[in-house]
Amino acid sequence: MIHASPAPRHVPGASFPLSAGLQAVKRILIDERPDWRDQAEGLGFHFHTIDGERYWDETAYYAFSLAQIEQDIEAPTEALHDMALELVSEVVDSEALLTRLNIAPQYWDWIATSWRQRDPHLYARMDLSYAGTGPAKLLELQYDTPTSLYEGAYFQWLWLEDQIRAGQLPGHADQYNSIQEKLLEALATLAQHRLIGSALHFSAVRESEEDRATVRYLRDCAHQVGITTREVVIEDIGVSGEGWFTDDEDNVIQTLFKLYPLEFMMEERFGPALTTRRMQLIEPAWKAVLSNKGVLALLWERHAGHPNLLPAHFADAGAAPAAGWVRKPLLSREGANIRIALPDGTTLETDGPYDDGPAIMQAYHPLPCFDGNYPLVGSWVIGDTAAGVGIREDATLITQNTSRFVPHAIL
Amino acid sequence: MKKRSSNLRLTLMVAAAPAVLLLSGCEEPPNTGLVLQTESQCDFQTDVPKDECHAAYQKALADHQRVAPQFADRTQCNDQFGGCTEVRNAQGTSSWVPPMTGFLLGYAASSLVSGASRTDCQRYPNAQGCGSSSGSSGGGVYRRVGGSSPLYRDYRTGEYRRPNGEATTDRAGRVYGDAGNTGVPARAVSVSRSGFGSSSAARSSFSSSRSNYSSGRSYGG
C-alpha cells in the first residue's frame, strides 16, 4: 500500500534492540571501474563530475554488516517513518502546531485536506549519522524534495554488480538497495488504483542539471510501468482562465511530480491556485509538515530519549546556539545556513539564502570521520517501506552540495 | 535473502536505446465511466460501490438544476429531448429545460496503464484485491467515482448529451475513452505562466556566491 496508516511500530516503553555488535563500519579503498565515466554518460548520469570536481566517487566504498543494515538502519528507518506520519496526523489538526512550524494559515486547510484524503506520496529520505558504534541518529528528514536518488538507486547498484563481476568484490557481497524496484512497485500501484492522473508530469527548475536528471530518472521509472509521462519545467507551468494548471503545450496537468519545494510554491504567485486541488501534487501538500525542521523538535518532544533521535527544540529567529548545539532554520536545504557551536565553543557556519526565518536547535552529534571524510547515510523510504541507502561524504562536518556520493556494500 | 534487487534497467535515460512499451493488444481497454438512466440502476451495477453511485446521482441532479440546457422555444426543446418543463429566472423570463434522463459516472483518472484489474480478477479470482471482500458481485475491484454529470437523451439521434450539448454514448452502460470524462479537460488555454519558480531565482545568490559552483545546482535536498 502506498500510504499506510500512521500507527507507530515504536511503542513507548518498549525496549530497543542493541546496536549490532558495536563493530565499526569500514571505509575501504577500491579500484575504479575503468569505463565508468563512459557508462555514466551513456546512462544519463551527466552530473557525475560537477565543475571539475568528483561527485560520483568510487575510489572507496563503505562496508556494512547485514546486521548493521537490518537492525541499525532498516528497522529504525521504518520506526522513524511511522513516528513522522503519526506526527503529521497530529499537526494538521492543531493550529498551535501549524503556527509553531510557521506554516502560512491560508494553506492550513489545503494541507489538512491533503492528509485526510490520504493523498498518495512516493518517496522520502532521512539523513542519519551512523558508524556502527552506536545507534543511528536522525539528523534531518528530507520528505519533500530528496535528491541523490538516481545515483543511489541505480548507478550504485550497477557499481556493485560490475565490481563483483570484475572480481574486485567477493561473490557474496551485497548492497542494501531495492530503491528502484520499490519505486516501480509504488508507481505501478498508483496507476493501477487510479490514484494519479492519466498522464504524469515531471518537473524541476530549468537551470538545475542535477534536479532535471533526477526527475528524468523518475520519469524513466514511471515509463517502465506503462504510465504516460510528460516533462515540464517549473517556470513554464501555466494556469488557464478556469484555473487548470497547464504545461507549455497547454495540456492540463492532472498530476505533477515536482522536485521543487512546497514552501516555495506556497509563497509564489500561483500558490493560492493550488488550494483548489485541481492539480494533484507528488509529493503532496501534507509533506509541507515534514519538510520543516521544526518536526525534529516535535519528534523529540513526543519521543524524548528515543535512541535514534537527537534532543531538539524550537529557537527564536537569530538566536545563537549554545556550545554543543546546532542551529538549523525551519526551512533550508543543502546544508545552508547551519551554525554549529562545537563543545569547545568554536563555531562552524555555512552561509545561504535561508536565514530569514525561525529555527531549531539540535544537539550536536558529530558525523563519524573516516580518513578525513564525514559520511552521511541517506536512508530511503519508498511508499512506506525502507528501501536502501546512499552515502554522501564531505570533507567537513556539514554535508552540503559539495559532497561526494560514495557507494556501499554489505560484506 | 539478498538486500538488493536482482535486475534493474533504464529505458528513457539510456542513450539512443529504443524504449519499448509492452502492452498486450487484445485486452479490452478499461472503461472510463458508466451511463445510467435512473438512480435505481445504482443497485444493479458492479463498477462502483452503491453508495458512491447514489451520491453521484444526487450530485448530477443538483447540477441539473444549475446547468441544464435552456431553450427559449418550447417546441424546439421538446423536438430534441421531449418532456421539457418551464423555468423562470429572477427577471421572470421563462425558458424550457429537458428532463434529466440519465447520468454519467466518470471514474477517477480515467485512462490507465497496464491491463485493467477487473479483467485480471475475472481471470484470477484469487488475486490480491479480487476476493469477495472487495464487495463486488462481478468479482472485480471497484472503480473510484471521479465525477458525475447529468445527461439528456436526444430523441433525434438517441445519444445521451451533456449539459453543453456534447454527445457521450447512444446507449446506457459502460463508456470508454473520453466519453467518461466528467471533470478535467485534456487541454486548456493558458492565460498566465511563470507563476512558479521565482523563489529559485531569488535564492540563486546562494549558489552563485560559492566559488566552486557556477550555477545553481539543486533545489532538492
Interface residues (C-beta under 8 A of the other chain):
Chain A: E41 G42 L43 G44 I50 D51 E53 L66 I69 E70 Q142 D144 T145 P146 T147 S148 Y154 W157 L158 L160 D174 Q175 Y176 N177 S178 Q180 E181 A188 A191 Q192 H193 R194 L195 I196 G197 S198 A204 V205 R206 E207 S208 E209 E210 D211 T214 R216 Y217 R219 D220 H223 Q224 V225 G226 I227 T228 V233 I234 E235 D236 I237 G238 V239 S240 G241 E242 W244 T246 D248 D250 N251 V252 Q254 T255 L259 Y260 P261 F264 M265 E267 E268 R269 F270 G271 A273 R278 R333 E334 A336 D351 G352 P353 Y354 G388 N401 T402 I410
Chain B: K2 K3 R4 S5 L8 R9 L10 T11 L12 M13 V14 A15 A19 L21 L23 Y107 A108 A109 S110 S111 L112 V113 S114 S117 R143 R144 G146 V184 P185 A186 R187 A188 V189 S190 V191 S192 R193 S194 G195 F196 G197 S198 S199 S200 A202 R203 S204 S205 F206 S207 S209 R210 N212 Y213 S214 S215 G216 R217 S218 Y219 G220 G221
